Amino acid sequence: MRNLFTHHTFEIPESDFTLWFFSDMHFGTTAFDIDRFKWFLKKADESKNPYYLGVGDYTDFAAMSDNKKIKKADLHESTEERIDRMVQSDNAKIADLCKQMRGRLIGMIGGNHQYTFTTGKLSDEDLCERLQTKYLGWLSIIKLSLKIRNGFAVSCYIFACHGQGGGKLLGTSINKIDDMTRIINNADIYVMGHDHKRSATPKTVLSVYDNSGNFFLKQKRQYLVRSGSFQKSYEKDSSGFAQGRLMQPADLGAVRLNIGTHRDRKGGFDRIILDIEAVI
């Protein structure tokens, strides 16, 4: 289902963990930087309690417009089945490459590069099944439920979408994510992929708290994340999207957030507060 919006809850038994966002691999193209992707996997595996969230475009075949053309072509049944097998083979290779994520993969957002099999299933749904995680559709609100000792619990909310193009300027790219805060205004993390930029920008908002008739304001830090890419550009004797549009080369890699907690007993409250730090 295109433009699917989902709700998802994922339990994390640790109070301190590392959250990795990755997207726009475009596996299957000569531009896919597999060495950099393997380096990301190595660094993630070495981090404290790693968890992962995919933000779309894991393979390159096929863009939404390509899907429409393929269906209109009325290909022979055996040709369609052969294409299915090709895409499934790529997904099997990605699942093997990302096998360390199983059990720690929060879910996977669908991108605009995903093929529709003859059965009607999307290639991203097939990839999720292989990695034993949930397909989150185009747009998802995700609740990370952290288990804290002494009976306390805290939630971290992520609003995620594969995204829209951000233009050539970094500010334009960030503004596209900031638009998401007008839909859901109190999430902790907002994340988009798609434009291949890699950033994590903090934003501070004020929240009102009421205690026995007295109220006070408290700052809340949010992060606006563009989840990066693993697609090279400007390689010798190569063609590609970036070259065609005279775009700057992307800063390849994933985005890492260190997430922890602390206890706040001020103002008559006794609460567990999230601590989020970005590492780019």
C-alpha atoms as an extended CHARMM CRD file, in Angstrom:
* protein
*
       280  EXT
         1         1  MET       CA              0.0000000000        0.0000000000        0.0000000000  PROA      1               0.0000000000
         2         2  ARG       CA              1.5050000000        3.3310000000       -1.0930000000  PROA      2               0.0000000000
         3         3  ASN       CA              1.6870000000        6.2750000000        1.3510000000  PROA      3               0.0000000000
         4         4  LEU       CA              0.9450000000        3.9350000000        4.2570000000  PROA      4               0.0000000000
         5         5  PHE       CA              0.9600000000        5.5760000000        7.7230000000  PROA      5               0.0000000000
         6         6  THR       CA              1.6940000000        3.2800000000       10.6680000000  PROA      6               0.0000000000
         7         7  HSD       CA              1.9360000000        3.3120000000       14.4620000000  PROA      7               0.0000000000
         8         8  HSD       CA              4.6400000000        1.1260000000       15.9750000000  PROA      8               0.0000000000
         9         9  THR       CA              5.8410000000        0.3150000000       19.5070000000  PROA      9               0.0000000000
        10        10  PHE       CA              9.2370000000       -1.2630000000       20.1320000000  PROA      10              0.0000000000
        11        11  GLU       CA             10.5160000000       -2.2360000000       23.5650000000  PROA      11              0.0000000000
        12        12  ILE       CA             14.1420000000       -1.5920000000       24.4860000000  PROA      12              0.0000000000
        13        13  PRO       CA             15.3050000000       -3.2590000000       27.7180000000  PROA      13              0.0000000000
        14        14  GLU       CA             18.2470000000       -0.8670000000       28.2080000000  PROA      14              0.0000000000
        15        15  SER       CA             18.1040000000        2.6760000000       29.5700000000  PROA      15              0.0000000000
        16        16  ASP       CA             21.2110000000        3.6890000000       27.5840000000  PROA      16              0.0000000000
        17        17  PHE       CA             21.6340000000        2.6890000000       23.9560000000  PROA      17              0.0000000000
        18        18  THR       CA             22.8590000000        3.7820000000       20.5390000000  PROA      18              0.0000000000
        19        19  LEU       CA             20.3410000000        4.4310000000       17.7710000000  PROA      19              0.0000000000
        20        20  TRP       CA             21.5510000000        4.2660000000       14.1590000000  PROA      20              0.0000000000
        21        21  PHE       CA             19.5720000000        5.6870000000       11.2140000000  PROA      21              0.0000000000
        22        22  PHE       CA             20.5010000000        4.4530000000        7.7300000000  PROA      22              0.0000000000
        23        23  SER       CA             18.9130000000        4.9040000000        4.3040000000  PROA      23              0.0000000000
        24        24  ASP       CA             19.4180000000        5.3700000000        0.5680000000  PROA      24              0.0000000000
        25        25  MET       CA             21.7700000000        2.4460000000        0.0450000000  PROA      25              0.0000000000
        26        26  HSD       CA             20.6320000000        1.9180000000       -3.5590000000  PROA      26              0.0000000000
        27        27  PHE       CA             21.9770000000       -1.6180000000       -3.4330000000  PROA      27              0.0000000000
        28        28  GLY       CA             22.4760000000       -3.1360000000       -6.8590000000  PROA      28              0.0000000000
        29        29  THR       CA             23.9830000000       -0.0510000000       -8.4570000000  PROA      29              0.0000000000
        30        30  THR       CA             27.6770000000        0.4900000000       -9.1550000000  PROA      30              0.0000000000
        31        31  ALA       CA             27.4130000000        3.6220000000       -7.0050000000  PROA      31              0.0000000000
        32        32  PHE       CA             26.5330000000        1.6680000000       -3.8290000000  PROA      32              0.0000000000
        33        33  ASP       CA             29.5230000000        2.1250000000       -1.5040000000  PROA      33              0.0000000000
        34        34  ILE       CA             29.6190000000       -1.3210000000        0.0600000000  PROA      34              0.0000000000
        35        35  ASP       CA             32.9330000000       -0.6730000000        1.8230000000  PROA      35              0.0000000000
        36        36  ARG       CA             31.5150000000        2.3490000000        3.6250000000  PROA      36              0.0000000000
        37        37  PHE       CA             28.3680000000        0.4170000000        4.4840000000  PROA      37              0.0000000000
        38        38  LYS       CA             30.4520000000       -2.4030000000        5.9930000000  PROA      38              0.0000000000
        39        39  TRP       CA             32.3800000000        0.2100000000        7.9830000000  PROA      39              0.0000000000
        40        40  PHE       CA             29.0920000000        1.5590000000        9.3280000000  PROA      40              0.0000000000
        41        41  LEU       CA             28.0690000000       -1.9600000000       10.3610000000  PROA      41              0.0000000000
        42        42  LYS       CA             31.4080000000       -2.4820000000       12.1260000000  PROA      42              0.0000000000
        43        43  LYS       CA             31.1950000000        0.8140000000       14.0420000000  PROA      43              0.0000000000
        44        44  ALA       CA             27.5680000000        0.1530000000       14.9490000000  PROA      44              0.0000000000
        45        45  ASP       CA             28.3770000000       -3.3320000000       16.2280000000  PROA      45              0.0000000000
        46        46  GLU       CA             31.0700000000       -1.8280000000       18.4730000000  PROA      46              0.0000000000
        47        47  SER       CA             28.7400000000        0.8270000000       19.9140000000  PROA      47              0.0000000000
        48        48  LYS       CA             26.8370000000        0.4950000000       23.1950000000  PROA      48              0.0000000000
        49        49  ASN       CA             23.5770000000       -1.4760000000       22.8590000000  PROA      49              0.0000000000
        50        50  PRO       CA             23.0550000000       -0.7030000000       19.1520000000  PROA      50              0.0000000000
        51        51  TYR       CA             19.5830000000       -0.4400000000       17.6040000000  PROA      51              0.0000000000
        52        52  TYR       CA             18.7130000000        0.4770000000       14.0320000000  PROA      52              0.0000000000
        53        53  LEU       CA             16.0020000000        2.2140000000       12.0140000000  PROA      53              0.0000000000
        54        54  GLY       CA             15.8930000000        2.0110000000        8.2160000000  PROA      54              0.0000000000
        55        55  VAL       CA             14.5760000000        5.0730000000        6.3840000000  PROA      55              0.0000000000
        56        56  GLY       CA             14.0720000000        3.7710000000        2.8390000000  PROA      56              0.0000000000
        57        57  ASP       CA             15.6360000000        3.1620000000       -0.5890000000  PROA      57              0.0000000000
        58        58  TYR       CA             17.5680000000        0.0160000000        0.2950000000  PROA      58              0.0000000000
        59        59  THR       CA             17.5920000000       -1.1630000000       -3.3320000000  PROA      59              0.0000000000
        60        60  ASP       CA             17.4620000000        0.9140000000       -6.4870000000  PROA      60              0.0000000000
        61        61  PHE       CA             14.9740000000       -1.1580000000       -8.4770000000  PROA      61              0.0000000000
        62        62  ALA       CA             12.4740000000        0.2520000000       -9.1030000000  PROA      62              0.0000000000
        63        63  ALA       CA             11.3700000000        3.8570000000       -8.6380000000  PROA      63              0.0000000000
        64        64  MET       CA              7.6340000000        4.5510000000       -8.4220000000  PROA      64              0.0000000000
        65        65  SER       CA              7.5480000000        5.8960000000      -11.9750000000  PROA      65              0.0000000000
        66        66  ASP       CA              9.3970000000        2.7690000000      -13.1910000000  PROA      66              0.0000000000
        67        67  ASN       CA              6.8310000000        0.5020000000      -11.5390000000  PROA      67              0.0000000000
        68        68  LYS       CA              4.0490000000        2.2110000000      -13.4750000000  PROA      68              0.0000000000
        69        69  LYS       CA              5.9180000000        1.7980000000      -16.7830000000  PROA      69              0.0000000000
        70        70  ILE       CA              6.6460000000       -1.8720000000      -16.1080000000  PROA      70              0.0000000000
        71        71  LYS       CA              2.9900000000       -2.6040000000      -15.3420000000  PROA      71              0.0000000000
        72        72  LYS       CA              1.8230000000       -0.7380000000      -18.4390000000  PROA      72              0.0000000000
        73        73  ALA       CA              4.2790000000       -2.7200000000      -20.5840000000  PROA      73              0.0000000000
        74        74  ASP       CA              2.1980000000       -5.8730000000      -20.0430000000  PROA      74              0.0000000000
        75        75  LEU       CA              5.3090000000       -8.0560000000      -19.8850000000  PROA      75              0.0000000000
        76        76  HSD       CA              5.2180000000      -11.7920000000      -20.4130000000  PROA      76              0.0000000000
        77        77  GLU       CA              4.4530000000      -13.6950000000      -17.2060000000  PROA      77              0.0000000000
        78        78  SER       CA              7.8470000000      -15.4460000000      -17.2010000000  PROA      78              0.0000000000
        79        79  THR       CA              9.5960000000      -12.0650000000      -17.5490000000  PROA      79              0.0000000000
        80        80  GLU       CA              7.7110000000      -10.6640000000      -14.5410000000  PROA      80              0.0000000000
        81        81  GLU       CA              8.6150000000      -13.7650000000      -12.5160000000  PROA      81              0.0000000000
        82        82  ARG       CA             12.2740000000      -13.3620000000      -13.4820000000  PROA      82              0.0000000000
        83        83  ILE       CA             12.2210000000       -9.7340000000      -12.2880000000  PROA      83              0.0000000000
        84        84  ASP       CA             10.6490000000      -10.9060000000       -9.0190000000  PROA      84              0.0000000000
        85        85  ARG       CA             13.4810000000      -13.4000000000       -8.5170000000  PROA      85              0.0000000000
        86        86  MET       CA             16.1120000000      -10.7360000000       -9.2640000000  PROA      86              0.0000000000
        87        87  VAL       CA             14.6950000000       -8.3580000000       -6.6540000000  PROA      87              0.0000000000
        88        88  GLN       CA             14.3160000000      -11.1740000000       -4.1220000000  PROA      88              0.0000000000
        89        89  SER       CA             17.9510000000      -12.1350000000       -4.7220000000  PROA      89              0.0000000000
        90        90  ASP       CA             19.0650000000       -8.5690000000       -3.9650000000  PROA      90              0.0000000000
        91        91  ASN       CA             16.9610000000       -8.5880000000       -0.7980000000  PROA      91              0.0000000000
        92        92  ALA       CA             18.5470000000      -11.8660000000        0.3100000000  PROA      92              0.0000000000
        93        93  LYS       CA             22.0030000000      -10.3150000000       -0.1310000000  PROA      93              0.0000000000
        94        94  ILE       CA             21.0210000000       -7.2030000000        1.8540000000  PROA      94              0.0000000000
        95        95  ALA       CA             19.5350000000       -9.3500000000        4.6300000000  PROA      95              0.0000000000
        96        96  ASP       CA             22.7650000000      -11.3440000000        4.8510000000  PROA      96              0.0000000000
        97        97  LEU       CA             24.8260000000       -8.1480000000        4.8820000000  PROA      97              0.0000000000
        98        98  CYS       CA             22.6570000000       -6.7130000000        7.6970000000  PROA      98              0.0000000000
        99        99  LYS       CA             22.2420000000       -9.9330000000        9.7010000000  PROA      99              0.0000000000
       100       100  GLN       CA             23.6520000000       -8.2890000000       12.8660000000  PROA      100             0.0000000000
       101       101  MET       CA             20.5260000000       -6.0900000000       12.9540000000  PROA      101             0.0000000000
       102       102  ARG       CA             18.0880000000       -8.9530000000       13.5500000000  PROA      102             0.0000000000
       103       103  GLY       CA             16.3200000000       -8.4570000000       16.8850000000  PROA      103             0.0000000000
       104       104  ARG       CA             17.6510000000       -4.8870000000       17.0840000000  PROA      104             0.0000000000
       105       105  LEU       CA             16.0650000000       -3.4650000000       13.9600000000  PROA      105             0.0000000000
       106       106  ILE       CA             13.1870000000       -1.2530000000       15.1390000000  PROA      106             0.0000000000
       107       107  GLY       CA             11.5880000000       -1.2810000000       11.7080000000  PROA      107             0.0000000000
       108       108  MET       CA             12.0640000000       -0.1340000000        8.1280000000  PROA      108             0.0000000000
       109       109  ILE       CA             10.4140000000        2.8120000000        6.3980000000  PROA      109             0.0000000000
       110       110  GLY       CA              9.4970000000        2.2370000000        2.7630000000  PROA      110             0.0000000000
       111       111  GLY       CA             11.2240000000        4.3660000000        0.1390000000  PROA      111             0.0000000000
       112       112  ASN       CA             10.3100000000        5.5690000000       -3.3170000000  PROA      112             0.0000000000
       113       113  HSD       CA             12.5880000000        2.8960000000       -4.8020000000  PROA      113             0.0000000000
       114       114  GLN       CA             10.7110000000       -0.3450000000       -4.1480000000  PROA      114             0.0000000000
       115       115  TYR       CA              9.3270000000       -2.8630000000       -6.5710000000  PROA      115             0.0000000000
       116       116  THR       CA              5.8030000000       -4.3030000000       -6.5470000000  PROA      116             0.0000000000
       117       117  PHE       CA              5.9420000000       -8.0780000000       -7.0550000000  PROA      117             0.0000000000
       118       118  THR       CA              3.3980000000       -9.9170000000       -9.1850000000  PROA      118             0.0000000000
       119       119  THR       CA              1.7410000000      -10.9630000000       -5.8880000000  PROA      119             0.0000000000
       120       120  GLY       CA              1.1910000000       -7.3130000000       -4.9500000000  PROA      120             0.0000000000
       121       121  LYS       CA              3.7670000000       -7.4300000000       -2.1370000000  PROA      121             0.0000000000
       122       122  LEU       CA              6.3120000000       -4.6000000000       -2.0160000000  PROA      122             0.0000000000
       123       123  SER       CA             10.0220000000       -5.4190000000       -2.1380000000  PROA      123             0.0000000000
       124       124  ASP       CA             10.5630000000       -3.5020000000        1.1230000000  PROA      124             0.0000000000
       125       125  GLU       CA              7.9690000000       -5.7220000000        2.8130000000  PROA      125             0.0000000000
       126       126  ASP       CA              9.9020000000       -8.7700000000        1.5970000000  PROA      126             0.0000000000
       127       127  LEU       CA             13.1520000000       -7.3150000000        2.9750000000  PROA      127             0.0000000000
       128       128  CYS       CA             11.5270000000       -6.7070000000        6.3630000000  PROA      128             0.0000000000
       129       129  GLU       CA             10.3940000000      -10.3280000000        6.5150000000  PROA      129             0.0000000000
       130       130  ARG       CA             13.9520000000      -11.4730000000        5.8100000000  PROA      130             0.0000000000
       131       131  LEU       CA             15.2920000000       -9.2620000000        8.6140000000  PROA      131             0.0000000000
       132       132  GLN       CA             12.4670000000      -10.2190000000       10.9890000000  PROA      132             0.0000000000
       133       133  THR       CA             11.2530000000       -6.6830000000       11.5260000000  PROA      133             0.0000000000
       134       134  LYS       CA              8.1780000000       -4.5710000000       10.8060000000  PROA      134             0.0000000000
       135       135  TYR       CA              7.4870000000       -2.7420000000        7.5820000000  PROA      135             0.0000000000
       136       136  LEU       CA              6.6110000000        0.8120000000        8.6620000000  PROA      136             0.0000000000
       137       137  GLY       CA              5.1800000000        2.1840000000        5.4290000000  PROA      137             0.0000000000
       138       138  TRP       CA              5.9060000000        5.6280000000        4.0400000000  PROA      138             0.0000000000
       139       139  LEU       CA              5.2960000000        7.4780000000        7.3250000000  PROA      139             0.0000000000
       140       140  SER       CA              5.3320000000        6.2050000000       10.9020000000  PROA      140             0.0000000000
       141       141  ILE       CA              5.0680000000        7.3850000000       14.4940000000  PROA      141             0.0000000000
       142       142  ILE       CA              7.2430000000        5.0830000000       16.5820000000  PROA      142             0.0000000000
       143       143  LYS       CA              7.2490000000        4.6800000000       20.3460000000  PROA      143             0.0000000000
       144       144  LEU       CA             10.4450000000        3.3240000000       21.8640000000  PROA      144             0.0000000000
       145       145  SER       CA              9.5190000000        1.9860000000       25.2910000000  PROA      145             0.0000000000
       146       146  LEU       CA             12.5780000000        2.0360000000       27.5460000000  PROA      146             0.0000000000
       147       147  LYS       CA             12.5930000000       -0.1470000000       30.6350000000  PROA      147             0.0000000000
       148       148  ILE       CA             14.1910000000        1.6420000000       33.5940000000  PROA      148             0.0000000000
       149       149  ARG       CA             15.0550000000       -0.0110000000       36.8980000000  PROA      149             0.0000000000
       150       150  ASN       CA             13.1060000000        0.7490000000       40.1050000000  PROA      150             0.0000000000
       151       151  GLY       CA              9.7930000000        0.5580000000       38.2680000000  PROA      151             0.0000000000
       152       152  PHE       CA             10.3090000000        3.6590000000       36.1220000000  PROA      152             0.0000000000
       153       153  ALA       CA              9.7000000000        3.7190000000       32.3670000000  PROA      153             0.0000000000
       154       154  VAL       CA             10.1510000000        6.3730000000       29.7140000000  PROA      154             0.0000000000
       155       155  SER       CA              9.2160000000        6.6360000000       26.0490000000  PROA      155             0.0000000000
       156       156  CYS       CA             11.1130000000        8.0850000000       23.1070000000  PROA      156             0.0000000000
       157       157  TYR       CA              8.9320000000        9.0820000000       20.1450000000  PROA      157             0.0000000000
       158       158  ILE       CA             10.2150000000        9.1210000000       16.5760000000  PROA      158             0.0000000000
       159       159  PHE       CA              8.2970000000       10.5620000000       13.6210000000  PROA      159             0.0000000000
       160       160  ALA       CA              9.8370000000        9.0390000000       10.4990000000  PROA      160             0.0000000000
       161       161  CYS       CA              9.2720000000        9.3840000000        6.7630000000  PROA      161             0.0000000000
       162       162  HSD       CA             11.3650000000        8.5040000000        3.7300000000  PROA      162             0.0000000000
       163       163  GLY       CA             10.9010000000       12.1360000000        2.8670000000  PROA      163             0.0000000000
       164       164  GLN       CA             10.8690000000       14.7910000000        0.2450000000  PROA      164             0.0000000000
       165       165  GLY       CA             13.6960000000       16.3650000000       -1.6900000000  PROA      165             0.0000000000
       166       166  GLY       CA             15.3390000000       19.1560000000        0.2110000000  PROA      166             0.0000000000
       167       167  GLY       CA             16.9540000000       21.1000000000       -2.6060000000  PROA      167             0.0000000000
       168       168  LYS       CA             20.6340000000       21.9250000000       -2.8950000000  PROA      168             0.0000000000
       169       169  LEU       CA             20.9270000000       23.9940000000        0.2930000000  PROA      169             0.0000000000
       170       170  LEU       CA             21.3020000000       22.3920000000        3.7240000000  PROA      170             0.0000000000
       171       171  GLY       CA             18.8280000000       24.8350000000        5.2660000000  PROA      171             0.0000000000
       172       172  THR       CA             16.1230000000       23.8490000000        2.7880000000  PROA      172             0.0000000000
       173       173  SER       CA             16.7120000000       20.1920000000        3.6170000000  PROA      173             0.0000000000
       174       174  ILE       CA             16.3140000000       20.7970000000        7.3570000000  PROA      174             0.0000000000
       175       175  ASN       CA             13.2140000000       22.9290000000        6.8200000000  PROA      175             0.0000000000
       176       176  LYS       CA             11.5080000000       19.9500000000        5.1560000000  PROA      176             0.0000000000
       177       177  ILE       CA             11.9510000000       17.9710000000        8.3730000000  PROA      177             0.0000000000
       178       178  ASP       CA             10.8310000000       20.9270000000       10.4800000000  PROA      178             0.0000000000
       179       179  ASP       CA              7.5550000000       20.8410000000        8.5320000000  PROA      179             0.0000000000
       180       180  MET       CA              6.8820000000       17.4720000000       10.1870000000  PROA      180             0.0000000000
       181       181  THR       CA              6.7440000000       19.1860000000       13.6000000000  PROA      181             0.0000000000
       182       182  ARG       CA              3.5640000000       20.9200000000       12.4290000000  PROA      182             0.0000000000
       183       183  ILE       CA              1.8850000000       17.5190000000       12.1270000000  PROA      183             0.0000000000
       184       184  ILE       CA              3.0820000000       16.0030000000       15.4230000000  PROA      184             0.0000000000
       185       185  ASN       CA              4.6960000000       18.6450000000       17.5950000000  PROA      185             0.0000000000
       186       186  ASN       CA              5.9690000000       16.7360000000       20.6230000000  PROA      186             0.0000000000
       187       187  ALA       CA              8.0730000000       13.8890000000       19.2170000000  PROA      187             0.0000000000
       188       188  ASP       CA             11.6770000000       13.5760000000       20.3510000000  PROA      188             0.0000000000
       189       189  ILE       CA             13.1770000000       12.7680000000       16.9460000000  PROA      189             0.0000000000
       190       190  TYR       CA             12.0630000000       13.6110000000       13.4070000000  PROA      190             0.0000000000
       191       191  VAL       CA             13.8300000000       11.8010000000       10.5820000000  PROA      191             0.0000000000
       192       192  MET       CA             13.8210000000       11.8310000000        6.7790000000  PROA      192             0.0000000000
       193       193  GLY       CA             15.9860000000       10.2170000000        4.1350000000  PROA      193             0.0000000000
       194       194  HSD       CA             15.6600000000       10.6610000000        0.3590000000  PROA      194             0.0000000000
       195       195  ASP       CA             17.8690000000       13.6960000000       -0.3590000000  PROA      195             0.0000000000
       196       196  HSD       CA             21.0860000000       11.8740000000        0.7020000000  PROA      196             0.0000000000
       197       197  LYS       CA             22.1340000000       14.6110000000        3.1380000000  PROA      197             0.0000000000
       198       198  ARG       CA             23.3950000000       13.5720000000        6.5640000000  PROA      198             0.0000000000
       199       199  SER       CA             22.7070000000       15.7690000000        9.5730000000  PROA      199             0.0000000000
       200       200  ALA       CA             21.2130000000       15.8810000000       13.0650000000  PROA      200             0.0000000000
       201       201  THR       CA             20.0380000000       19.3450000000       14.0630000000  PROA      201             0.0000000000
       202       202  PRO       CA             18.8620000000       20.0740000000       17.6210000000  PROA      202             0.0000000000
       203       203  LYS       CA             15.7210000000       22.1330000000       18.1430000000  PROA      203             0.0000000000
       204       204  THR       CA             14.4390000000       23.3740000000       21.5070000000  PROA      204             0.0000000000
       205       205  VAL       CA             10.7570000000       23.8430000000       22.3480000000  PROA      205             0.0000000000
       206       206  LEU       CA              9.0750000000       24.8490000000       25.5890000000  PROA      206             0.0000000000
       207       207  SER       CA              6.5460000000       22.5910000000       27.3060000000  PROA      207             0.0000000000
       208       208  VAL       CA              4.1040000000       23.6230000000       30.0400000000  PROA      208             0.0000000000
       209       209  TYR       CA              3.9160000000       21.4820000000       33.2080000000  PROA      209             0.0000000000
       210       210  ASP       CA              1.2780000000       21.8130000000       35.8970000000  PROA      210             0.0000000000
       211       211  ASN       CA              1.7010000000       20.6380000000       39.4940000000  PROA      211             0.0000000000
       212       212  SER       CA             -1.0870000000       21.2460000000       42.0530000000  PROA      212             0.0000000000
       213       213  GLY       CA             -2.2160000000       24.4320000000       40.3170000000  PROA      213             0.0000000000
       214       214  ASN       CA              1.2720000000       25.8430000000       39.8240000000  PROA      214             0.0000000000
       215       215  PHE       CA              2.7340000000       25.6920000000       36.3600000000  PROA      215             0.0000000000
       216       216  PHE       CA              6.1980000000       26.1150000000       34.9440000000  PROA      216             0.0000000000
       217       217  LEU       CA              7.9740000000       25.8900000000       31.6050000000  PROA      217             0.0000000000
       218       218  LYS       CA             10.6240000000       23.3280000000       30.7640000000  PROA      218             0.0000000000
       219       219  GLN       CA             12.8000000000       23.0240000000       27.6950000000  PROA      219             0.0000000000
       220       220  LYS       CA             12.5030000000       19.9470000000       25.4930000000  PROA      220             0.0000000000
       221       221  ARG       CA             15.2280000000       19.0960000000       23.0120000000  PROA      221             0.0000000000
       222       222  GLN       CA             14.1890000000       17.5790000000       19.7120000000  PROA      222             0.0000000000
       223       223  TYR       CA             16.3930000000       16.3750000000       16.8600000000  PROA      223             0.0000000000
       224       224  LEU       CA             15.7490000000       16.9040000000       13.1330000000  PROA      224             0.0000000000
       225       225  VAL       CA             17.6080000000       14.1430000000       11.2930000000  PROA      225             0.0000000000
       226       226  ARG       CA             18.4860000000       13.5610000000        7.6430000000  PROA      226             0.0000000000
       227       227  SER       CA             19.6260000000        9.9630000000        7.5390000000  PROA      227             0.0000000000
       228       228  GLY       CA             22.3560000000       10.0980000000        4.8850000000  PROA      228             0.0000000000
       229       229  SER       CA             23.1950000000        7.8070000000        1.9920000000  PROA      229             0.0000000000
       230       230  PHE       CA             25.6100000000        5.1690000000        0.7580000000  PROA      230             0.0000000000
       231       231  GLN       CA             25.4540000000        6.1280000000       -2.9180000000  PROA      231             0.0000000000
       232       232  LYS       CA             28.6880000000        7.5120000000       -4.3440000000  PROA      232             0.0000000000
       233       233  SER       CA             28.7910000000       10.2430000000       -6.9780000000  PROA      233             0.0000000000
       234       234  TYR       CA             31.3670000000       11.8500000000       -9.2530000000  PROA      234             0.0000000000
       235       235  GLU       CA             33.2550000000        8.6060000000       -9.7260000000  PROA      235             0.0000000000
       236       236  LYS       CA             35.4960000000        8.4870000000      -12.7970000000  PROA      236             0.0000000000
       237       237  ASP       CA             33.6330000000        7.6280000000      -16.0080000000  PROA      237             0.0000000000
       238       238  SER       CA             30.3210000000        7.2950000000      -14.1870000000  PROA      238             0.0000000000
       239       239  SER       CA             26.8370000000        8.7250000000      -14.6330000000  PROA      239             0.0000000000
       240       240  GLY       CA             24.3000000000        9.4740000000      -11.9500000000  PROA      240             0.0000000000
       241       241  PHE       CA             21.6240000000       11.6590000000      -10.4310000000  PROA      241             0.0000000000
       242       242  ALA       CA             24.0120000000       14.0370000000       -8.6120000000  PROA      242             0.0000000000
       243       243  GLN       CA             26.1250000000       14.7250000000      -11.6860000000  PROA      243             0.0000000000
       244       244  GLY       CA             23.0530000000       15.2790000000      -13.8390000000  PROA      244             0.0000000000
       245       245  ARG       CA             21.7050000000       17.9660000000      -11.5050000000  PROA      245             0.0000000000
       246       246  LEU       CA             25.0780000000       19.4760000000      -10.5230000000  PROA      246             0.0000000000
       247       247  MET       CA             24.4970000000       18.6350000000       -6.8720000000  PROA      247             0.0000000000
       248       248  GLN       CA             27.1720000000       18.5290000000       -4.2000000000  PROA      248             0.0000000000
       249       249  PRO       CA             28.4050000000       15.0240000000       -3.3300000000  PROA      249             0.0000000000
       250       250  ALA       CA             26.6550000000       13.5880000000       -0.2830000000  PROA      250             0.0000000000
       251       251  ASP       CA             28.4670000000       13.1050000000        3.0310000000  PROA      251             0.0000000000
       252       252  LEU       CA             28.0710000000        9.3340000000        2.9940000000  PROA      252             0.0000000000
       253       253  GLY       CA             27.2600000000        7.2690000000        6.0590000000  PROA      253             0.0000000000
       254       254  ALA       CA             24.6630000000        6.7620000000        8.7760000000  PROA      254             0.0000000000
       255       255  VAL       CA             23.5350000000        8.9980000000       11.6580000000  PROA      255             0.0000000000
       256       256  ARG       CA             24.1440000000        7.9870000000       15.2680000000  PROA      256             0.0000000000
       257       257  LEU       CA             22.2210000000        9.1780000000       18.3010000000  PROA      257             0.0000000000
       258       258  ASN       CA             23.3520000000        8.2590000000       21.8150000000  PROA      258             0.0000000000
       259       259  ILE       CA             20.2530000000        7.9740000000       24.0030000000  PROA      259             0.0000000000
       260       260  GLY       CA             20.3180000000        7.8570000000       27.7930000000  PROA      260             0.0000000000
       261       261  THR       CA             18.2110000000        8.9680000000       30.7550000000  PROA      261             0.0000000000
       262       262  HSD       CA             18.4460000000       10.8880000000       34.0050000000  PROA      262             0.0000000000
       263       263  ARG       CA             16.1000000000       11.4140000000       36.9430000000  PROA      263             0.0000000000
       264       264  ASP       CA             14.5020000000       14.8460000000       37.5310000000  PROA      264             0.0000000000
       265       265  ARG       CA             12.9760000000       15.6190000000       40.9370000000  PROA      265             0.0000000000
       266       266  LYS       CA             12.5400000000       19.3770000000       40.5620000000  PROA      266             0.0000000000
       267       267  GLY       CA              9.2590000000       21.2760000000       40.9790000000  PROA      267             0.0000000000
       268       268  GLY       CA              7.6320000000       18.5280000000       42.9810000000  PROA      268             0.0000000000
       269       269  PHE       CA              7.9070000000       16.0400000000       40.1270000000  PROA      269             0.0000000000
       270       270  ASP       CA              9.7830000000       12.7560000000       40.0030000000  PROA      270             0.0000000000
       271       271  ARG       CA             10.4110000000       11.9440000000       36.3580000000  PROA      271             0.0000000000
       272       272  ILE       CA             12.8080000000       10.1770000000       34.0410000000  PROA      272             0.0000000000
       273       273  ILE       CA             14.1520000000       12.5120000000       31.3400000000  PROA      273             0.0000000000
       274       274  LEU       CA             15.6480000000       11.5150000000       27.9800000000  PROA      274             0.0000000000
       275       275  ASP       CA             19.1850000000       12.5790000000       27.1420000000  PROA      275             0.0000000000
       276       276  ILE       CA             19.8790000000       12.5740000000       23.3920000000  PROA      276             0.0000000000
       277       277  GLU       CA             23.2540000000       13.3660000000       21.8210000000  PROA      277             0.0000000000
       278       278  ALA       CA             24.0680000000       13.2930000000       18.1030000000  PROA      278             0.0000000000
       279       279  VAL       CA             27.3000000000       11.9080000000       16.6670000000  PROA      279             0.0000000000
       280       280  ILE       CA             27.9190000000       12.6870000000       12.9770000000  PROA      280             0.0000000000
